[in-house]
Amino acid sequence: LENMFNHNEQANRQHRERLTQDFSNFKQEANSRFDAQEMELDTSKANIVKNTRESDAAGNRIRTLQGELKATNEDINKLRQTLELTQQYWKGLTKGFKQTRQQQKEDKDLSGIKGSTTLPSLRASGSNGGVDSPPLSGRPSSRGGRKDRTAPLTLEDSPRPEAHVGAA
C-alpha cells in the first residue's frame, strides 16, 4: 500500500509539475500576446492621432478651397456678364455698320435718281467777281507758313496784295 501511495504521490507530483509547466507556458504566451496587443494598440492610437491631425488639416484646406472656389465662381459670373455686354455692344456696332452701309447705298441710289448735280464751275484765275486774289505762288503753303493751324488767320498770315499788284 505504501508503494501505491508513493506511486500515486509521484504521479500527482508529476501531474502538478506538468500543470504548473503548462500554466507557466500559458502565462508566458498570454503575456507575450498582451505585450504584442499593447504595442499594436499604441501604434493604432498614434495612427488615430496622426489621422485626426491630417483630417483636420484636410478640412481646413477644403474650407479654404471652397472659399476660393466661391470667389472664382463670382469672378466667372462677372466675366460672363461683361462678355454678354460686350457681345451686345458688338451686335449693336455691327447693326450700326450695316445700317450705315445701307443708308450710303440708298443715298447713292437716290443721287442717281435725282440726276447728276454739278457744282458751279470756278472762273479762271483773276476773275473772282471783282475781287483780286493773289497768284498761287503767293499763297501760304502747307510746308511752311503758319505754325498753328487752329488759330484764326491774321493780316500777317495772309499774302499782301500790294506786293503782287506791281508784279501783275
DSSP file (Angstrom, degrees, kcal/mol; ACC not computed):
  #  RESIDUE AA STRUCTURE BP1 BP2  ACC     N-H-->O    O-->H-N    N-H-->O    O-->H-N    TCO  KAPPA ALPHA  PHI   PSI    X-CA   Y-CA   Z-CA
    1    1 A L     >        0   0    0      0, 0.0     4,-2.9     0, 0.0     5,-0.2   0.000 360.0 360.0 360.0 -39.5    0.0    0.0    0.0
    2    2 A E  H  >  +     0   0    0      1,-0.2     4,-2.5     2,-0.2     5,-0.2   0.882 360.0  53.3 -63.8 -35.1    2.8    2.3    0.8
    3    3 A N  H  > S+     0   0    0      2,-0.2     4,-2.6     1,-0.2    -1,-0.2   0.914 109.7  47.4 -66.5 -42.2    4.2    1.6   -2.6
    4    4 A M  H  > S+     0   0    0      1,-0.2     4,-3.0     2,-0.2     5,-0.3   0.893 110.2  52.9 -65.8 -39.7    1.0    2.5   -4.2
    5    5 A F  H  X S+     0   0    0     -4,-2.9     4,-2.5     2,-0.2    -2,-0.2   0.923 111.1  46.2 -62.9 -43.4    0.7    5.6   -2.1
    6    6 A N  H  X S+     0   0    0     -4,-2.5     4,-2.8     2,-0.2    -2,-0.2   0.886 112.5  51.1 -65.9 -39.2    4.2    6.7   -3.2
    7    7 A H  H  X S+     0   0    0     -4,-2.6     4,-2.5     2,-0.2    -2,-0.2   0.930 112.5  45.0 -66.7 -42.9    3.5    5.9   -6.7
    8    8 A N  H  X S+     0   0    0     -4,-3.0     4,-3.0     2,-0.2    -2,-0.2   0.880 113.2  52.1 -64.5 -37.9    0.2    8.0   -6.6
    9    9 A E  H  X S+     0   0    0     -4,-2.5     4,-2.3    -5,-0.3    -2,-0.2   0.924 111.2  46.1 -63.8 -43.6    2.2   10.7   -4.8
   10   10 A Q  H  X S+     0   0    0     -4,-2.8     4,-2.5     2,-0.2    -2,-0.2   0.904 113.3  49.0 -67.9 -40.5    4.8   10.6   -7.5
   11   11 A A  H  X S+     0   0    0     -4,-2.5     4,-2.6     2,-0.2    -2,-0.2   0.896 112.1  49.4 -65.4 -41.0    2.1   10.7  -10.3
   12   12 A N  H  X S+     0   0    0     -4,-3.0     4,-2.7     2,-0.2    -2,-0.2   0.900 111.4  49.4 -65.2 -38.8    0.3   13.5   -8.6
   13   13 A R  H  X S+     0   0    0     -4,-2.3     4,-2.7     2,-0.2    -2,-0.2   0.927 112.7  46.6 -65.6 -44.9    3.6   15.4   -8.3
   14   14 A Q  H  X S+     0   0    0     -4,-2.5     4,-2.6     2,-0.2    -2,-0.2   0.901 113.1  50.2 -63.2 -40.3    4.4   14.9  -12.0
   15   15 A H  H  X S+     0   0    0     -4,-2.6     4,-2.7     2,-0.2    -2,-0.2   0.921 112.0  47.0 -64.8 -42.5    0.9   15.9  -12.9
   16   16 A R  H  X S+     0   0    0     -4,-2.7     4,-2.9     2,-0.2    -2,-0.2   0.886 112.4  50.1 -65.1 -39.4    1.2   19.1  -10.8
   17   17 A E  H  X S+     0   0    0     -4,-2.7     4,-2.8     2,-0.2    -2,-0.2   0.905 112.0  47.8 -66.2 -40.3    4.6   19.8  -12.3
   18   18 A R  H  X S+     0   0    0     -4,-2.6     4,-3.1     2,-0.2    -2,-0.2   0.928 114.2  46.2 -65.4 -44.2    3.2   19.3  -15.8
   19   19 A L  H  X S+     0   0    0     -4,-2.7     4,-3.2     2,-0.2    -2,-0.2   0.902 113.5  49.4 -63.8 -41.0    0.2   21.5  -14.9
   20   20 A T  H  X S+     0   0    0     -4,-2.9     4,-2.5     2,-0.2    -2,-0.2   0.914 113.4  46.6 -64.3 -42.2    2.5   24.1  -13.4
   21   21 A Q  H  X S+     0   0    0     -4,-2.8     4,-2.8     2,-0.2    -2,-0.2   0.929 114.2  47.2 -64.9 -45.0    4.7   24.0  -16.5
   22   22 A D  H  X S+     0   0    0     -4,-3.1     4,-3.0     2,-0.2    -2,-0.2   0.915 113.5  48.5 -61.5 -43.0    1.6   24.2  -18.8
   23   23 A F  H  X S+     0   0    0     -4,-3.2     4,-2.8     2,-0.2    -2,-0.2   0.904 111.7  49.4 -63.9 -40.6    0.3   27.1  -16.7
   24   24 A S  H  X S+     0   0    0     -4,-2.5     4,-2.4     2,-0.2    -2,-0.2   0.908 113.0  46.8 -64.9 -42.8    3.6   28.9  -16.8
   25   25 A N  H  X S+     0   0    0     -4,-2.8     4,-2.8     2,-0.2    -2,-0.2   0.925 113.5  48.6 -63.9 -44.2    3.8   28.4  -20.6
   26   26 A F  H  X S+     0   0    0     -4,-3.0     4,-2.8     1,-0.2    -2,-0.2   0.915 111.8  49.7 -61.3 -42.7    0.2   29.6  -21.0
   27   27 A K  H  X S+     0   0    0     -4,-2.8     4,-2.6     2,-0.2    -1,-0.2   0.901 111.4  48.7 -63.3 -41.2    1.0   32.6  -18.8
   28   28 A Q  H  X S+     0   0    0     -4,-2.4     4,-2.5     2,-0.2    -2,-0.2   0.925 113.1  47.0 -65.0 -44.0    4.1   33.4  -20.9
   29   29 A E  H  X S+     0   0    0     -4,-2.8     4,-2.8     2,-0.2    -2,-0.2   0.915 113.0  49.0 -63.1 -43.0    2.1   33.1  -24.1
   30   30 A A  H  X S+     0   0    0     -4,-2.8     4,-3.0     2,-0.2    -2,-0.2   0.921 112.4  47.6 -64.0 -44.2   -0.6   35.3  -22.7
   31   31 A N  H  X S+     0   0    0     -4,-2.6     4,-2.6     2,-0.2    -1,-0.2   0.898 112.4  50.3 -62.8 -39.9    1.9   37.9  -21.5
   32   32 A S  H  X S+     0   0    0     -4,-2.5     4,-2.4     2,-0.2    -2,-0.2   0.924 112.8  46.0 -64.3 -44.1    3.6   37.8  -24.9
   33   33 A R  H  X S+     0   0    0     -4,-2.8     4,-3.1     2,-0.2     5,-0.2   0.915 112.2  50.9 -63.8 -43.1    0.2   38.3  -26.7
   34   34 A F  H  X S+     0   0    0     -4,-3.0     4,-2.7     2,-0.2    -2,-0.2   0.908 110.7  49.1 -61.1 -41.7   -0.8   41.1  -24.3
   35   35 A D  H  X S+     0   0    0     -4,-2.6     4,-2.4     2,-0.2    -1,-0.2   0.926 113.1  46.7 -63.7 -43.5    2.5   42.8  -25.0
   36   36 A A  H  X S+     0   0    0     -4,-2.4     4,-2.4     2,-0.2    -2,-0.2   0.918 114.8  46.8 -63.7 -42.8    2.1   42.4  -28.8
   37   37 A Q  H  X S+     0   0    0     -4,-3.1     4,-2.8     2,-0.2    -2,-0.2   0.872 110.7  52.6 -66.8 -36.0   -1.5   43.7  -28.5
   38   38 A E  H  X S+     0   0    0     -4,-2.7     4,-2.4    -5,-0.2    -2,-0.2   0.910 110.8  47.0 -65.3 -41.2   -0.4   46.6  -26.3
   39   39 A M  H  X S+     0   0    0     -4,-2.4     4,-2.5     2,-0.2    -2,-0.2   0.913 113.7  48.4 -65.0 -41.8    2.2   47.6  -28.9
   40   40 A E  H  X S+     0   0    0     -4,-2.4     4,-2.5     2,-0.2    -2,-0.2   0.894 111.1  50.6 -64.2 -40.2   -0.4   47.3  -31.6
   41   41 A L  H  X S+     0   0    0     -4,-2.8     4,-2.6     2,-0.2    -2,-0.2   0.907 110.5  49.0 -64.5 -42.2   -2.8   49.3  -29.6
   42   42 A D  H  X S+     0   0    0     -4,-2.4     4,-2.4     2,-0.2    -2,-0.2   0.910 112.2  48.6 -62.7 -42.9   -0.2   52.0  -29.0
   43   43 A T  H  X S+     0   0    0     -4,-2.5     4,-2.5     2,-0.2    -2,-0.2   0.910 111.7  49.6 -63.0 -42.3    0.6   52.1  -32.8
   44   44 A S  H  X S+     0   0    0     -4,-2.5     4,-2.5     2,-0.2    -2,-0.2   0.905 110.0  50.6 -64.0 -41.7   -3.2   52.3  -33.5
   45   45 A K  H  X S+     0   0    0     -4,-2.6     4,-2.5     2,-0.2    -2,-0.2   0.927 111.0  48.6 -61.2 -44.0   -3.5   55.2  -31.1
   46   46 A A  H  X S+     0   0    0     -4,-2.4     4,-2.6     1,-0.2    -2,-0.2   0.907 112.1  49.2 -62.6 -41.3   -0.6   57.0  -32.7
   47   47 A N  H  X S+     0   0    0     -4,-2.5     4,-3.0     2,-0.2    -1,-0.2   0.883 109.9  51.5 -65.0 -38.0   -2.2   56.4  -36.1
   48   48 A I  H  X S+     0   0    0     -4,-2.5     4,-2.4     2,-0.2    -2,-0.2   0.928 111.5  46.6 -63.9 -44.4   -5.5   57.7  -34.9
   49   49 A V  H  X S+     0   0    0     -4,-2.5     4,-2.3     2,-0.2    -2,-0.2   0.928 114.7  47.5 -62.5 -44.7   -3.9   60.9  -33.6
   50   50 A K  H  X S+     0   0    0     -4,-2.6     4,-2.5     1,-0.2    -2,-0.2   0.927 113.5  47.3 -62.3 -45.7   -2.0   61.3  -36.8
   51   51 A N  H  X S+     0   0    0     -4,-3.0     4,-2.7     1,-0.2    -1,-0.2   0.857 109.8  54.0 -66.1 -34.6   -5.1   60.7  -38.9
   52   52 A T  H  X S+     0   0    0     -4,-2.4     4,-2.3    -5,-0.2    -1,-0.2   0.931 110.7  45.9 -64.0 -45.1   -7.1   63.1  -36.8
   53   53 A R  H  X S+     0   0    0     -4,-2.3     4,-2.5     1,-0.2    -2,-0.2   0.922 114.3  48.3 -63.0 -43.1   -4.5   65.9  -37.4
   54   54 A E  H  X S+     0   0    0     -4,-2.5     4,-2.8     1,-0.2    -2,-0.2   0.896 111.6  49.2 -65.5 -39.4   -4.4   65.1  -41.1
   55   55 A S  H  X S+     0   0    0     -4,-2.7     4,-2.5     2,-0.2    -1,-0.2   0.878 110.9  50.4 -69.1 -35.6   -8.2   65.1  -41.4
   56   56 A D  H  X S+     0   0    0     -4,-2.3     4,-2.3     2,-0.2    -2,-0.2   0.928 112.8  46.4 -63.9 -44.3   -8.3   68.5  -39.5
   57   57 A A  H  X S+     0   0    0     -4,-2.5     4,-2.5     2,-0.2    -2,-0.2   0.909 113.0  49.7 -64.1 -41.2   -5.7   69.9  -41.9
   58   58 A A  H  X S+     0   0    0     -4,-2.8     4,-2.7     1,-0.2    -2,-0.2   0.901 109.2  52.4 -64.4 -39.8   -7.6   68.5  -44.9
   59   59 A G  H  X S+     0   0    0     -4,-2.5     4,-2.5     2,-0.2    -1,-0.2   0.906 109.7  48.9 -61.4 -41.7  -10.8   70.0  -43.6
   60   60 A N  H  X S+     0   0    0     -4,-2.3     4,-2.3     2,-0.2    -2,-0.2   0.918 112.0  48.4 -64.3 -42.4   -9.1   73.4  -43.3
   61   61 A R  H  X S+     0   0    0     -4,-2.5     4,-2.9     2,-0.2    -2,-0.2   0.901 111.1  51.2 -64.3 -39.5   -7.7   73.1  -46.8
   62   62 A I  H  X S+     0   0    0     -4,-2.7     4,-2.6     2,-0.2    -2,-0.2   0.919 110.0  48.9 -63.7 -43.5  -11.2   72.1  -48.1
   63   63 A R  H  X S+     0   0    0     -4,-2.5     4,-2.1     2,-0.2    -1,-0.2   0.911 112.6  48.7 -62.7 -40.4  -12.8   75.1  -46.4
   64   64 A T  H  X S+     0   0    0     -4,-2.3     4,-2.5     1,-0.2    -2,-0.2   0.931 112.5  47.9 -62.9 -45.8  -10.1   77.3  -47.9
   65   65 A L  H  X S+     0   0    0     -4,-2.9     4,-2.9     1,-0.2    -2,-0.2   0.863 108.8  54.2 -64.6 -35.8  -10.6   75.8  -51.4
   66   66 A Q  H  X S+     0   0    0     -4,-2.6     4,-2.3     2,-0.2    -1,-0.2   0.915 109.7  47.7 -63.7 -41.6  -14.4   76.2  -51.0
   67   67 A G  H  X S+     0   0    0     -4,-2.1     4,-2.3     2,-0.2    -2,-0.2   0.919 113.7  47.0 -63.8 -43.3  -13.9   79.9  -50.3
   68   68 A E  H  X S+     0   0    0     -4,-2.5     4,-2.7     1,-0.2    -2,-0.2   0.895 111.3  51.7 -65.4 -39.0  -11.5   80.2  -53.3
   69   69 A L  H  X S+     0   0    0     -4,-2.9     4,-2.7     2,-0.2    -1,-0.2   0.898 109.0  50.8 -63.7 -39.9  -14.0   78.3  -55.5
   70   70 A K  H  X S+     0   0    0     -4,-2.3     4,-2.2     2,-0.2    -2,-0.2   0.930 112.0  46.5 -63.0 -44.6  -16.8   80.7  -54.4
   71   71 A A  H  X S+     0   0    0     -4,-2.3     4,-2.3     2,-0.2    -2,-0.2   0.896 112.7  50.5 -64.4 -39.4  -14.6   83.7  -55.2
   72   72 A T  H  X S+     0   0    0     -4,-2.7     4,-2.6     2,-0.2    -2,-0.2   0.906 109.4  50.6 -64.7 -41.5  -13.7   82.1  -58.6
   73   73 A N  H  X S+     0   0    0     -4,-2.7     4,-2.4     2,-0.2    -1,-0.2   0.892 109.8  50.6 -63.5 -39.0  -17.3   81.5  -59.4
   74   74 A E  H  X S+     0   0    0     -4,-2.2     4,-2.3     2,-0.2    -2,-0.2   0.918 111.0  48.8 -63.6 -42.8  -18.2   85.1  -58.6
   75   75 A D  H  X S+     0   0    0     -4,-2.3     4,-2.7     1,-0.2    -2,-0.2   0.907 110.5  51.1 -62.5 -41.2  -15.3   86.2  -60.9
   76   76 A I  H  X S+     0   0    0     -4,-2.6     4,-2.7     1,-0.2    -2,-0.2   0.905 109.4  50.5 -63.1 -41.4  -16.6   83.9  -63.6
   77   77 A N  H  X S+     0   0    0     -4,-2.4     4,-2.4     2,-0.2    -1,-0.2   0.909 111.0  48.6 -63.4 -41.1  -20.1   85.3  -63.3
   78   78 A K  H  X S+     0   0    0     -4,-2.3     4,-2.5     2,-0.2    -2,-0.2   0.924 113.0  47.7 -63.4 -43.6  -18.8   88.9  -63.5
   79   79 A L  H  X S+     0   0    0     -4,-2.7     4,-2.9     2,-0.2    -2,-0.2   0.892 110.2  52.6 -64.1 -38.8  -16.7   87.9  -66.6
   80   80 A R  H  X S+     0   0    0     -4,-2.7     4,-2.7     2,-0.2    -2,-0.2   0.927 110.7  47.1 -61.9 -44.9  -19.8   86.2  -68.1
   81   81 A Q  H  X S+     0   0    0     -4,-2.4     4,-2.4     2,-0.2    -2,-0.2   0.917 113.5  48.3 -63.4 -42.3  -21.9   89.4  -67.6
   82   82 A T  H  X S+     0   0    0     -4,-2.5     4,-2.7     2,-0.2    -2,-0.2   0.907 111.5  50.5 -63.6 -41.5  -19.1   91.5  -69.1
   83   83 A L  H  X S+     0   0    0     -4,-2.9     4,-2.7     2,-0.2    -2,-0.2   0.919 110.4  49.2 -62.5 -43.6  -18.8   89.1  -72.0
   84   84 A E  H  X S+     0   0    0     -4,-2.7     4,-2.1     2,-0.2    -2,-0.2   0.912 112.4  47.9 -62.5 -41.9  -22.6   89.3  -72.6
   85   85 A L  H  X S+     0   0    0     -4,-2.4     4,-2.5     2,-0.2    -2,-0.2   0.913 111.7  50.3 -64.4 -42.0  -22.5   93.1  -72.5
   86   86 A T  H  X S+     0   0    0     -4,-2.7     4,-2.6     1,-0.2    -2,-0.2   0.906 109.2  51.4 -62.5 -41.4  -19.5   93.2  -74.9
   87   87 A Q  H  X S+     0   0    0     -4,-2.7     4,-2.5     1,-0.2    -1,-0.2   0.896 109.4  50.5 -62.8 -39.2  -21.4   90.9  -77.3
   88   88 A Q  H  X S+     0   0    0     -4,-2.1     4,-2.6     2,-0.2    -2,-0.2   0.910 109.9  50.5 -64.0 -41.4  -24.4   93.2  -77.2
   89   89 A Y  H  X S+     0   0    0     -4,-2.5     4,-2.8     2,-0.2    -2,-0.2   0.934 111.3  48.0 -60.5 -45.8  -22.1   96.1  -77.9
   90   90 A W  H  X S+     0   0    0     -4,-2.6     4,-2.9     2,-0.2    -2,-0.2   0.900 110.9  50.9 -63.4 -40.2  -20.6   94.3  -80.9
   91   91 A K  H  X S+     0   0    0     -4,-2.5     4,-2.7     2,-0.2    -1,-0.2   0.928 112.4  47.0 -62.3 -43.3  -24.0   93.4  -82.2
   92   92 A G  H  X S+     0   0    0     -4,-2.6     4,-2.5     2,-0.2    -2,-0.2   0.905 112.8  48.7 -64.1 -41.4  -25.1   97.0  -81.9
   93   93 A L  H  X S+     0   0    0     -4,-2.8     4,-2.5     2,-0.2    -2,-0.2   0.920 112.3  48.6 -64.6 -43.4  -22.0   98.2  -83.6
   94   94 A T  H  X S+     0   0    0     -4,-2.9     4,-2.6     2,-0.2    -2,-0.2   0.923 111.5  49.6 -61.3 -44.7  -22.4   95.6  -86.4
   95   95 A K  H  X S+     0   0    0     -4,-2.7     4,-2.7     1,-0.2    -1,-0.2   0.903 110.5  51.0 -61.4 -41.0  -26.0   96.7  -86.8
   96   96 A G  H  X S+     0   0    0     -4,-2.5     4,-2.6     2,-0.2    -2,-0.2   0.908 110.0  49.1 -63.0 -42.3  -25.0  100.3  -87.0
   97   97 A F  H  X S+     0   0    0     -4,-2.5     4,-2.9     2,-0.2    -2,-0.2   0.915 112.0  49.0 -62.6 -42.4  -22.4   99.5  -89.7
   98   98 A K  H  X S+     0   0    0     -4,-2.6     4,-2.7     2,-0.2    -2,-0.2   0.926 112.6  47.3 -62.7 -44.2  -25.0   97.6  -91.6
   99   99 A Q  H  X S+     0   0    0     -4,-2.7     4,-2.9     2,-0.2    -2,-0.2   0.905 113.0  49.0 -63.8 -40.7  -27.5  100.5  -91.3
  100  100 A T  H  X S+     0   0    0     -4,-2.6     4,-2.7     2,-0.2    -2,-0.2   0.933 112.4  47.6 -64.3 -45.2  -24.8  103.0  -92.3
  101  101 A R  H  X S+     0   0    0     -4,-2.9     4,-2.3     1,-0.2    -2,-0.2   0.912 113.8  47.9 -61.2 -42.5  -23.8  100.9  -95.3
  102  102 A Q  H  X S+     0   0    0     -4,-2.7     4,-2.7     2,-0.2    -2,-0.2   0.910 111.8  50.0 -64.3 -42.4  -27.5  100.5  -96.3
  103  103 A Q  H  X S+     0   0    0     -4,-2.9     4,-3.0     2,-0.2    -2,-0.2   0.899 110.9  49.1 -63.8 -41.0  -28.0  104.3  -95.9
  104  104 A Q  H  X S+     0   0    0     -4,-2.7     4,-2.7     2,-0.2    -1,-0.2   0.914 111.5  49.4 -64.1 -41.4  -25.0  105.0  -98.1
  105  105 A K  H  X S+     0   0    0     -4,-2.3     4,-2.5     2,-0.2    -2,-0.2   0.924 113.1  46.6 -62.5 -44.0  -26.2  102.6 -100.7
  106  106 A E  H  X S+     0   0    0     -4,-2.7     4,-2.8     2,-0.2    -2,-0.2   0.908 112.5  50.0 -64.7 -42.1  -29.7  104.2 -100.6
  107  107 A D  H  X S+     0   0    0     -4,-3.0     4,-2.3     2,-0.2    -2,-0.2   0.902 111.4  48.9 -62.6 -40.5  -28.2  107.7 -100.8
  108  108 A K  H  X S+     0   0    0     -4,-2.7     4,-1.4     2,-0.2    -2,-0.2   0.911 112.6  47.9 -65.3 -42.1  -26.0  106.7 -103.7
  109  109 A D  H  X S+     0   0    0     -4,-2.5     4,-1.3     1,-0.2    -2,-0.2   0.902 112.1  50.0 -64.5 -40.7  -29.1  105.2 -105.4
  110  110 A L  H  X S+     0   0    0     -4,-2.8     4,-2.5     1,-0.2    -2,-0.2   0.865 105.6  55.8 -66.7 -35.9  -31.1  108.4 -104.7
  111  111 A S  H  X S+     0   0    0     -4,-2.3     4,-0.7     1,-0.2    -1,-0.2   0.845 106.9  50.8 -67.5 -30.8  -28.4  110.6 -106.1
  112  112 A G  H  < S+     0   0    0     -4,-1.4    -1,-0.2     2,-0.2    -2,-0.2   0.823 111.1  49.6 -71.5 -30.9  -28.6  108.6 -109.4
  113  113 A I  H  < S+     0   0    0     -4,-1.3    -2,-0.2     1,-0.2    -1,-0.2   0.897 106.6  53.6 -74.3 -42.1  -32.4  109.1 -109.4
  114  114 A K  H  < S-     0   0    0     -4,-2.5    -1,-0.2     1,-0.2    -2,-0.2   0.695 115.8-112.6 -68.0 -18.3  -32.3  112.9 -108.8
  115  115 A G     <  -     0   0    0     -4,-0.7     2,-0.5    -5,-0.2    -1,-0.2  -0.231  45.3 -53.8 100.9 162.4  -30.0  113.4 -111.7
  116  116 A S        -     0   0    0     -4,-0.1     2,-0.5    -2,-0.1    -4,-0.1  -0.627  52.0-156.1 -80.6 124.8  -26.4  114.5 -111.7
  117  117 A T        -     0   0    0     -2,-0.5     2,-0.4    -6,-0.1    -2,-0.1  -0.868   9.6-158.6 -99.9 127.0  -25.9  117.7 -109.8
  118  118 A T        -     0   0    0     -2,-0.5     3,-0.1     3,-0.0    -2,-0.0  -0.813  14.7-123.0-107.9 148.6  -22.9  119.6 -110.8
  119  119 A L        -     0   0    0     -2,-0.4     3,-0.1     1,-0.1     2,-0.0  -0.518  42.3 -88.8 -80.8 153.6  -21.2  122.2 -108.7
  120  120 A P        -     0   0    0      0, 0.0     2,-0.1     0, 0.0    -1,-0.1  -0.373  49.9-112.6 -62.6 142.8  -20.7  125.7 -110.2
  121  121 A S        -     0   0    0      1,-0.1     2,-0.3    -3,-0.1    -3,-0.0  -0.448  26.3-114.4 -78.4 150.7  -17.5  125.9 -112.1
  122  122 A L        -     0   0    0     -2,-0.1     3,-0.1     1,-0.1    -1,-0.1  -0.627  30.5-121.2 -82.2 140.2  -14.7  128.1 -110.9
  123  123 A R        -     0   0    0     -2,-0.3     3,-0.1     1,-0.2    -1,-0.1  -0.340  40.0 -82.8 -76.1 163.5  -13.8  131.0 -113.1
  124  124 A A    >   -     0   0    0      1,-0.2     3,-2.0     2,-0.1    -1,-0.2  -0.225  64.3 -74.1 -63.3 156.6  -10.4  131.4 -114.5
  125  125 A S  T 3  S+     0   0    0      1,-0.3    -1,-0.2    -3,-0.1     3,-0.0  -0.258 119.5  25.3 -56.1 132.9   -7.7  132.9 -112.2
  126  126 A G  T 3  S+     0   0    0      5,-0.1     2,-0.6    -3,-0.1    -1,-0.3   0.240  98.2  91.5  97.5 -11.9   -8.1  136.7 -111.8
  127  127 A S    <   +     0   0    0     -3,-2.0    -4,-0.1     1,-0.1     5,-0.1  -0.657  38.1 141.9-116.8  77.2  -11.9  136.9 -112.4
  128  128 A N  S >  S-     0   0    0     -2,-0.6     3,-0.6     3,-0.5    -1,-0.1  -0.212  86.3 -77.8-104.7  39.2  -13.4  136.5 -109.0
  129  129 A G  T 3  S-     0   0    0      1,-0.2     3,-0.1     0, 0.0    -2,-0.1   0.893  98.0 -42.3  69.4  38.2  -16.2  138.9 -109.4
  130  130 A G  T 3  S+     0   0    0      1,-0.2     2,-0.6    -4,-0.2    -1,-0.2   0.378 111.5 117.3  91.9  -4.8  -14.0  141.9 -108.9
  131  131 A V    <   -     0   0    0     -3,-0.6    -3,-0.5     2,-0.0     2,-0.4  -0.863  58.3-141.2-100.5 121.7  -12.0  140.6 -106.0
  132  132 A D        -     0   0    0     -2,-0.6    -5,-0.1    -3,-0.1     0, 0.0  -0.651  17.9-169.4 -80.9 131.0   -8.3  140.2 -106.8
  133  133 A S        -     0   0    0     -2,-0.4     3,-0.1    28,-0.0    -5,-0.0  -0.934  27.2-108.1-116.9 146.4   -6.7  137.1 -105.3
  134  134 A P        -     0   0    0      0, 0.0    -8,-0.1     0, 0.0     5,-0.1  -0.281  42.2 -93.7 -68.5 156.6   -3.0  136.6 -105.3
  135  135 A P    >   -     0   0    0      0, 0.0     3,-1.7     0, 0.0     4,-0.5  -0.231  41.0-102.6 -64.1 162.1   -1.5  134.1 -107.6
  136  136 A L  G >  S+     0   0    0      1,-0.3     3,-1.1     2,-0.2     0, 0.0   0.813 120.0  62.9 -59.1 -31.5   -0.9  130.6 -106.2
  137  137 A S  G 3  S+     0   0    0      1,-0.2    -1,-0.3     4,-0.0     4,-0.1   0.756 102.4  51.2 -66.8 -22.0    2.8  131.2 -105.7
  138  138 A G  G <  S+     0   0    0     -3,-1.7    -1,-0.2     2,-0.1    -2,-0.2   0.492  91.2  95.9 -92.5  -4.9    2.0  134.0 -103.2
  139  139 A R  S <  S-     0   0    0     -3,-1.1     2,-0.1    -4,-0.5    19,-0.1  -0.508  87.1 -94.5 -85.9 154.9   -0.4  131.9 -101.1
  140  140 A P        -     0   0    0      0, 0.0     2,-0.2     0, 0.0    -1,-0.1  -0.388  41.3-144.2 -67.3 145.3    0.8  130.2  -97.9
  141  141 A S    >   -     0   0    0     -4,-0.1     3,-0.5     1,-0.1     5,-0.2  -0.638  19.8-118.5-105.9 166.4    1.8  126.6  -98.4
  142  142 A S  T 3  S+     0   0    0     -2,-0.2    -1,-0.1     1,-0.2     3,-0.0   0.603 109.7  62.9 -79.1  -9.6    1.3  123.6  -96.1
  143  143 A R  T 3  S-     0   0    0      0, 0.0    -1,-0.2     0, 0.0     2,-0.2   0.679 120.5  -2.7 -88.8 -17.5    5.1  123.2  -95.9
  144  144 A G  S <  S+     0   0    0     -3,-0.5     2,-0.2     0, 0.0     0, 0.0  -0.475  94.3  74.6-141.8-148.3    5.8  126.5  -94.3
  145  145 A G  S    S+     0   0    0     -2,-0.2    -3,-0.1    -5,-0.1    12,-0.0  -0.422  87.4  29.9  75.2-136.8    3.9  129.5  -93.3
  146  146 A R        -     0   0    0     -2,-0.2     3,-0.1    -5,-0.2     7,-0.0  -0.271  54.4-162.5 -65.9 142.9    1.7  129.4  -90.2
  147  147 A K  S    S+     0   0    0      1,-0.2     2,-0.8     2,-0.0    -1,-0.1   0.864  80.3  53.9 -88.2 -44.6    2.7  127.1  -87.3
  148  148 A D        -     0   0    0      1,-0.1     3,-0.4     4,-0.1    -1,-0.2  -0.825  59.7-179.6 -99.0 107.5   -0.6  127.0  -85.5
  149  149 A R  S    S+     0   0    0     -2,-0.8    -1,-0.1     1,-0.2     4,-0.1   0.567  78.3  62.4 -84.3  -8.6   -3.4  125.9  -87.9
  150  150 A T  S    S+     0   0    0      2,-0.1    -1,-0.2     0, 0.0    -2,-0.0   0.705  85.5  87.6 -88.5 -19.5   -6.1  126.1  -85.2
  151  151 A A  S    S-     0   0    0     -3,-0.4     3,-0.1     1,-0.1     0, 0.0  -0.498  90.3-101.3 -77.9 147.8   -5.6  129.8  -84.6
  152  152 A P        -     0   0    0      0, 0.0    -1,-0.1     0, 0.0     2,-0.1  -0.290  44.3 -95.0 -66.1 154.4   -7.6  132.2  -86.8
  153  153 A L        -     0   0    0     -4,-0.1     2,-0.2     4,-0.1    -4,-0.0  -0.398  41.3-162.5 -68.7 144.7   -5.9  133.9  -89.7
  154  154 A T    >>  -     0   0    0     -2,-0.1     4,-1.2    -3,-0.1     3,-0.6  -0.701  36.6 -98.7-117.4 174.7   -4.5  137.3  -89.1
  155  155 A L  T 34 S+     0   0    0      1,-0.2     3,-0.1    -2,-0.2    -2,-0.0   0.832 123.7  57.5 -63.3 -31.3   -3.4  140.0  -91.6
  156  156 A E  T 34 S+     0   0    0      1,-0.2    -1,-0.2     4,-0.0     4,-0.1   0.814 104.3  52.2 -69.9 -28.5    0.2  138.9  -91.1
  157  157 A D  T <4 S+     0   0    0     -3,-0.6    -1,-0.2     2,-0.1    -2,-0.2   0.779  97.9  78.0 -77.6 -27.1   -0.7  135.4  -92.2
  158  158 A S  S  < S-     0   0    0     -4,-1.2     2,-0.1    -3,-0.1   -19,-0.1  -0.489  92.6-100.2 -85.1 153.8   -2.4  136.5  -95.4
  159  159 A P        -     0   0    0      0, 0.0    -1,-0.1     0, 0.0    -2,-0.1  -0.392  38.6-111.8 -69.1 149.5   -0.4  137.5  -98.5
  160  160 A R    >>  -     0   0    0      1,-0.1     4,-0.8   -22,-0.1     3,-0.5  -0.714  17.8-153.8 -86.8 122.6    0.0  141.2  -99.1
  161  161 A P  H 3> S+     0   0    0      0, 0.0     4,-1.6     0, 0.0     3,-0.5   0.832  89.9  63.1 -66.5 -30.7   -1.9  142.4 -102.2
  162  162 A E  H 3> S+     0   0    0      1,-0.2     4,-1.1     2,-0.2    -2,-0.0   0.850  98.4  55.2 -66.4 -30.5    0.3  145.4 -102.8
  163  163 A A  H <4 S+     0   0    0     -3,-0.5     4,-0.5     1,-0.2    -1,-0.2   0.842 112.4  42.4 -69.7 -30.4    3.3  143.2 -103.4
  164  164 A H  H  X S+     0   0    0     -4,-0.8     4,-1.1    -3,-0.5    -1,-0.2   0.708 100.6  69.7 -89.3 -19.9    1.5  141.3 -106.1
  165  165 A V  H  < S+     0   0    0     -4,-1.6     3,-0.5     1,-0.2    -2,-0.2   0.912 100.5  47.7 -64.9 -42.0   -0.1  144.3 -107.8
  166  166 A G  T  < S+     0   0    0     -4,-1.1    -1,-0.2     1,-0.2    -2,-0.2   0.799 108.9  54.8 -70.3 -26.6    3.2  145.6 -109.1
  167  167 A A  T  4        0   0    0     -4,-0.5    -1,-0.2     1,-0.2    -2,-0.2   0.722 360.0 360.0 -79.2 -19.9    4.1  142.2 -110.4
  168  168 A A     <        0   0    0     -4,-1.1    -1,-0.2    -3,-0.5    -2,-0.2   0.469 360.0 360.0 -82.0 360.0    0.9  141.9 -112.5
